[in-house]
Amino acid sequence: MSKTRTPGRSPRQRSPHSQSQPVCAPAVDPTVAIAGVCQGGLVTAVGPDATVRVRVGLRGEVQARRAASCLLVPAVGDTVACLRTGPSELWVLAVLQRDAAQPAVLRCDGALHLEAARLQLDADQLELRGRRTHLVADEVEVAARQFRLCAGTIKFVGSVLSSVMDRVTHFSRHYLRTTQGTDRVQAMHIDHEAQQLMQLKAEHVMVNGGKLVKTRGAQIHFG
C-alpha cells in the first residue's frame, strides 16, 4: 500500500530567513571617546591644579588631569600617555617624550616619603630649599674643598668640640666667653693688645718669668 504525501515544504529544506547571516560591527567614529582606551597626545597648554590641554587624535584639544602616578609634571610640547575613564575624564599617566633642553620637575600632592637601603644623589649642582629643614642621623660626615655657612643665628650644643686648623682668623664686634672649669692657652708666643684698657682681675694673680719679668709704663702704681 502506497503512502500519500501531503504537498508542502520538505522537512530538510530550511527557510531562507532562518539561515545565519554575518553580523557587521558598527563603524567606530575616531572622534568619539572610548572609555578605558589609552592614547597618546601632545600637551599644548598647562593650567593650574594639575590640569593640562592635550591634543588627542582627531578630537582636537581636550582637558586632562595629571594622575597621581605621573610625578613628572607635563610641559608644553611633551608627548604623553592618556587614559580615558569616562566621557569627560581624561588622565595623563606618563610623559613619554620631552625635549632635552626642557627642565624636569617632579611634583606630588601631599607628603612624600622615600625609603631605601641606600640613597645616592649625583649632580654637578645640588640645591635644597625649605622653610624648615631637620636632619637626624647617628653620624654625619661632610668632606669638601670649601665649606661656607651663612646664617643669622648659629647655635652649637654638644658634649665635646674638637677642631684642628692650620690657621684660624676670627673677627667680631663683641666676644664673650664663660668657662666654669679651667681655661688654658698654650702657645709659643702670646700677644694681647688693647687700645684703651686691659684688666686682669682675680683673687690671686701670679706672674712667673723664668729669666726676666719686665714692666714699663709712664706711671706704675702698686698697692
Phi and psi in degrees as a GROMACS rama.xvg file:
@    title "Ramachandran Plot"
@    xaxis  label "Phi"
@    yaxis  label "Psi"
@TYPE xy
-85.2599  144.103  SER-2
-92.0022  136.603  LYS-3
-95.8317  125.641  THR-4
-89.8302  139.978  ARG-5
-81.8204  125.65  THR-6
-61.3471  135.732  PRO-7
169.876  -155.186  GLY-8
-81.8834  137.683  ARG-9
-70.3609  142.795  SER-10
-67.3235  -22.7158  PRO-11
-85.6078  -12.9427  ARG-12
-87.6988  137.555  GLN-13
-109.759  153.452  ARG-14
-69.7293  138.667  SER-15
-60.9316  -21.4624  PRO-16
-78.6422  -19.3362  HIS-17
-86.0724  -10.9196  SER-18
-73.7613  143.299  GLN-19
-70.0818  133.444  SER-20
-110.127  142.86  GLN-21
-63.7039  134.453  PRO-22
-99.487  125.076  VAL-23
-92.8362  132.623  CYS-24
-71.672  146.506  ALA-25
-66.5871  145.696  PRO-26
-66.1992  138.124  ALA-27
-93.8378  125.438  VAL-28
-81.2765  121.506  ASP-29
-65.8385  -15.5662  PRO-30
-86.8968  -2.82728  THR-31
-96.9787  131.601  VAL-32
-77.1375  137.665  ALA-33
-117.002  124.781  ILE-34
-70.3997  143.767  ALA-35
83.1592  7.50249  GLY-36
-105.236  129.819  VAL-37
-91.5543  129.59  CYS-38
-131.499  159.553  GLN-39
-98.0592  146.739  GLY-40
-147.075  170.55  GLY-41
-118.325  126.435  LEU-42
-75.9147  125.554  VAL-43
-108.688  -22.8731  THR-44
-156.833  150.977  ALA-45
-122.049  126.371  VAL-46
-113.481  -177.46  GLY-47
-76.0966  169.892  PRO-48
57.3503  41.1852  ASP-49
59.7861  32.235  ALA-50
-106.589  143.912  THR-51
-138.624  161.013  VAL-52
-105.857  125.882  ARG-53
-125.177  136.041  VAL-54
-93.2476  111.554  ARG-55
-116.903  115.399  VAL-56
56.0441  -135.111  GLY-57
-95.8686  5.03876  LEU-58
-85.0585  -3.80577  ARG-59
80.9796  -155.358  GLY-60
-87.3085  132.671  GLU-61
-130.633  159.347  VAL-62
-90.2079  137.077  GLN-63
-136.627  163.36  ALA-64
-118.979  147.821  ARG-65
-78.5289  126.766  ARG-66
-71.3915  159.773  ALA-67
-64.6958  -28.4986  ALA-68
-76.879  -14.7341  SER-69
-91.0124  89.4067  CYS-70
-75.1774  -28.2519  LEU-71
-76.805  119.166  LEU-72
-70.3703  124.663  VAL-73
-65.1989  148.426  PRO-74
-127.305  164.929  ALA-75
-63.5948  130.819  VAL-76
96.9956  -4.54907  GLY-77
-77.3746  147.111  ASP-78
-96.7754  121.162  THR-79
-123.561  158.331  VAL-80
-100.334  126.319  ALA-81
-118.916  146.547  CYS-82
-127.104  126.987  LEU-83
-97.9219  124.63  ARG-84
-106.251  -4.38598  THR-85
-167.191  175.885  GLY-86
-58.6964  -32.252  PRO-87
-126.012  24.4495  SER-88
-123.832  111.269  GLU-89
-126.378  129.413  LEU-90
-119.036  138.749  TRP-91
-90.6832  114.479  VAL-92
-86.7156  -38.6764  LEU-93
-159.626  157.392  ALA-94
-95.3987  117.176  VAL-95
-85.4981  -39.2775  LEU-96
-148.203  141.219  GLN-97
-147.882  149.767  ARG-98
-63.7681  137.479  ASP-99
-63.5242  -27.9062  ALA-100
-78.0603  -12.7525  ALA-101
-80.4401  127.163  GLN-102
-67.7585  151.472  PRO-103
-104.799  134.09  ALA-104
-125.706  122.139  VAL-105
-98.112  126.771  LEU-106
-143.388  140.415  ARG-107
-141.068  147.196  CYS-108
-83.1241  126.133  ASP-109
94.581  -164.247  GLY-110
-79.1406  151.011  ALA-111
-126.183  129.424  LEU-112
-123.391  121.596  HIS-113
-106.956  129.61  LEU-114
-133.716  124.192  GLU-115
-159.246  158.737  ALA-116
-67.9748  -32.2957  ALA-117
-149.035  131.066  ARG-118
-123.937  124.803  LEU-119
-130.023  132.696  GLN-120
-118.571  123.915  LEU-121
-120.263  120.935  ASP-122
-159.309  150.574  ALA-123
-68.4595  -30.6972  ASP-124
-142.706  128.191  GLN-125
-123.117  125.257  LEU-126
-124.697  131.535  GLU-127
-121.143  125.183  LEU-128
-129.703  136.537  ARG-129
-171.266  150.033  GLY-130
-67.6479  -37.7001  ARG-131
-138.154  136.334  ARG-132
-128.738  128.614  THR-133
-121.447  132.089  HIS-134
-126.662  118.588  LEU-135
-124.021  121.718  VAL-136
-157.371  154.909  ALA-137
-72.6839  -39.9357  ASP-138
-139.062  137.305  GLU-139
-129.69  127.459  VAL-140
-130.869  126.182  GLU-141
-121.582  124.388  VAL-142
-122.61  120.889  ALA-143
-152.616  154.749  ALA-144
-74.2754  -38.0709  ARG-145
-134.19  137.57  GLN-146
-132.876  122.626  PHE-147
-127.759  131.381  ARG-148
-126.651  120.655  LEU-149
-122.392  123.201  CYS-150
-156.018  154.823  ALA-151
-73.4662  -38.1029  GLY-152
-137.537  129.5  THR-153
-124.486  131.436  ILE-154
-135.111  126.797  LYS-155
-114.135  128.846  PHE-156
-130.222  121.786  VAL-157
-168.178  179.846  GLY-158
-96.645  -34.2382  SER-159
-136.758  131.956  VAL-160
-124.525  119.436  LEU-161
-129.396  130.403  SER-162
-137.114  139.857  SER-163
-126.862  115.96  VAL-164
-134.289  148.586  MET-165
-76.8484  -33.5526  ASP-166
-153.216  135.889  ARG-167
-124.377  125.665  VAL-168
-121.159  125.943  THR-169
-129.268  136.055  HIS-170
-138.531  131.878  PHE-171
-155.823  154.151  SER-172
-76.3905  -36.5565  ARG-173
-136.705  137.846  HIS-174
-134.306  114.655  TYR-175
-121.006  134.273  LEU-176
-139.317  133.788  ARG-177
-127.897  125.52  THR-178
-127.368  123.067  THR-179
-79.8749  -29.265  GLN-180
-100.439  -133.006  GLY-181
-90.9992  134.223  THR-182
-117.848  108.059  ASP-183
-125.39  137.333  ARG-184
-124.357  127.097  VAL-185
-124.913  120.682  GLN-186
-153.932  166.848  ALA-187
-71.7756  -44.2852  MET-188
-137.092  137.912  HIS-189
-123.728  126.726  ILE-190
-131.252  115.045  ASP-191
-111.908  129.553  HIS-192
-136.184  127.425  GLU-193
-123.367  140.319  ALA-194
-76.1195  -29.6463  GLN-195
-123.073  -55.1711  GLN-196
-142.758  136.801  LEU-197
-126.978  126.013  MET-198
-127.531  129.716  GLN-199
-117.094  119.139  LEU-200
-131.675  127.122  LYS-201
-163.665  165.504  ALA-202
-66.8878  -38.0401  GLU-203
-134.214  132.648  HIS-204
-124.254  126.251  VAL-205
-126.352  133.422  MET-206
-123.669  117.974  VAL-207
-117.903  126.649  ASN-208
-121.307  125.145  GLY-209
-64.0502  -36.1053  GLY-210
-125.564  -34.4515  LYS-211
-151.505  136.16  LEU-212
-123.984  119.768  VAL-213
-126.489  131.816  LYS-214
-127.802  129.933  THR-215
-136.045  135.332  ARG-216
-172.619  161.882  GLY-217
-65.2369  -39.0236  ALA-218
-135.465  137.611  GLN-219
-127.968  121.685  ILE-220
-118.333  133.834  HIS-221
-124.926  137.259  PHE-222
